C-alpha cells in the first residue's frame, strides 16, 4: 500500500500528544487549545488532542492535520512548549485529571487501576460506514488489530520496561482487568443487531458495577449511554456514522497518516471482494479477504503488544494482510534500551521526540507545498 489521493470512504483521525515545557516536564496545554479547530483538552491535564474532520481523500486528511499541527506548534514555540509523540510519559509522574463527572464515575468503577489510563496517549482512526458492508468493516478491523505494532511508540511505564506496546498493555490487561468486556478486543459479529445487544449488555454491566461501587444509578446513566460506556478497540459509532479503530499509539504525524491511508485502502477493498473467516493465517487477494478465526487474531495481538515488529509472526501476518511492513519505523524499538529509565532520561527522550515531531511536520508541509 502507499499514501495517495483517493475520493472514497471518508476518514478522520484523532491524535493525542503529551505537552511539555522546555525542560521536558509535563505541563498543561494552556493557550494551545485556542490555535485551531479540532484542538481540544483531553481528560488529563498534560494531554492535547488534535482531530480532523471527515475527509474524502488522504490528501485532504494530510493537509488538514498538518495545517492544525503547524498552528499549534507555532504557538508552542512562543510558549516554550512541545508536543511529544509517545504513548506514555515513560516515567511515573503524577498526572492530574480535569474535573469531570465521567472520570469520577470511572475512578469509582475501575478503582486504583484507572491510574493506568491516565498514562496513555493514543490515535483513533475513523472510517465511514458503508451501507451493506458494516459487518465486514467491523470484522476486518478486528482482524487488523495486530497492526498496532506498526506504530508502537513506548515500551516504558513508571520507568520500567513493560512491553513493546506499553500503552496497549496498560489499557487492556491492567486498567480493565476486572472489567474485561469494557476494554478488551471483542470478537467478530454476525450482524449489527449483535453489536447492539453487546453494547446493551456492557452498558448494564458498567452501570451495575458503578452502583455496587456506591455511585447513584441516575448519575451513571446520565453520563454514559450504551456507546460511551465501552472502550473496546474496534467500535461501530452511530454518533459519527463510522467504524473506529482505537488501538494505535500516539506517534509521529506522518506515521498516523500512513496508517490511516493503509487502513482505509484495505477497508475500501470490501466494496470489490468477498470476506470470509477461516483458519489461522489470514490473507488478501484480488478476489477475497480471508480473516483468521478470532482466537488466532488474539494470538497475533498479544505478540504485537509484547514484541511488536520484532515478532516474525506479526510481520508475516501483517504482510499477508497487505501492509508494507518495511515502510514503518515504530518508535518503541528505537528507545527500548534498558529495563529501567530514569526521570532525567525520560525528560531527554521527551525533548528529543518533541523535536522530531517538529521536523516531521516541517518535512510533510514541504511535501504538501511541493505537490
C-alpha angles and dihedrals in degrees: 000000000000138000110266141141118278135165104207130093114014115245135189138177138211116200127186123208133184114238118223138179126233091281095053095255121140113256139168118274093236112169093006090087090064097058103083146000114274094029110124145161117256124218094273125060104245097044126097126189125207117195134186127211118246104287128201095214141028089241091057092047092050094048094048096046094048094044089057092044092051091053093049094045093050090055091043089056090056091050095044091243134130141199117237119208096204125119095227135022086246096227132054104264118158108259118199124215124227112245108274137149089217094058091044089057092046091051089054094047100040095033122193090347089072085080087077092060091054089063097055129099118180149163126245121201120198124198122188115255112248118216111251094009103068094108091049090048092052094045093046092052089050089054090046094054093103086067085084083088089071091071106026102151108177134036093180138087125168090356093302132104108251108166140314086271102037094168093055090048091050095045102042107029104028112026097043099028091122093041101041096162090059099057110015128091112275123221127250121291130224096208141353091261088065089055090051092050091050092051091050092050094046092047092053090045090053093046091049092050090050093050091048087052090056102263118138110253093226091054092053095047091048091056102036129046124181094276099045097047095073132067100187113150097245120044141170104227114203090179091064099022089236143116106239129207111198102173106093121098125238105272144153111317095240089056090051092053093046092051093046090050094049092046094049091046091058094043089051089059089068088079090063108032142050122252125213137166115230141143129337105288110066124196148173127236135166090267107037150009114227115202119199121239110276095251089058091050090054089054091052091047092052091051091047090055097042101040108006115196090345084081111090089201091058093045092051092047094051090046090054089052091056104261120140092227093183091061091066125082108185118200099227097077090048094058098032098105108128143015092247134038127201123223090247092052090048092053091050091051091050091052091046094051093043086058091047090052090053091050091047091053093047091052093049093047090052089050092050092049090050095052 
